Amino acid sequence: MARSSGKRGTGRRTLAIIVDGETELWYIQMLRKHEAISGVSIQPELPKKKRLTEQFDAVISNSKIYDQSIWIVDLDVVIKENNISELKNI
């Protein structure tokens, strides 16, 4: 008979980490390489979509699939490229 309690198991948590640049991707890769974080699998990927609003939409979409959805944005680049208004509109 199948369980019907609706409770999730205590297995491995899945995190979606979306980064907006190659430097942030490198940080996550080095974290995965040098830190043994038990119960967490880190698979960083650069998003194919580069616009901030599209990245935000991906974060929202991933939050429905994964245990946590994390978005890392380099504000120096956002300010340098005058995208601060786009970030404010999210």
Residue pairs with C-beta under 8 A, 6 or more apart in sequence:
12 39
12 40
12 41
13 39
13 40
13 67
13 68
14 41
14 66
14 67
15 40
15 41
15 42
15 66
15 67
15 68
15 69
15 70
16 59
16 62
16 63
16 65
16 66
16 68
16 69
16 70
17 28
17 42
17 44
17 70
17 71
17 72
18 47
18 55
18 58
18 59
18 62
18 69
18 70
18 71
18 72
19 25
19 27
19 28
19 44
19 46
19 47
19 72
20 47
20 50
20 52
20 55
20 72
20 73
20 74
20 77
21 46
21 74
21 77
22 46
23 74
24 72
24 74
25 44
25 45
25 46
28 42
28 44
28 72
29 44
31 37
31 42
32 42
32 44
47 54
47 55
47 58
49 55
49 57
49 58
51 86
52 73
52 78
52 83
52 86
52 87
52 90
53 86
53 89
53 90
55 71
55 73
56 71
56 90
59 69
59 70
59 71
60 69
62 69
63 69
73 87
78 84
78 87
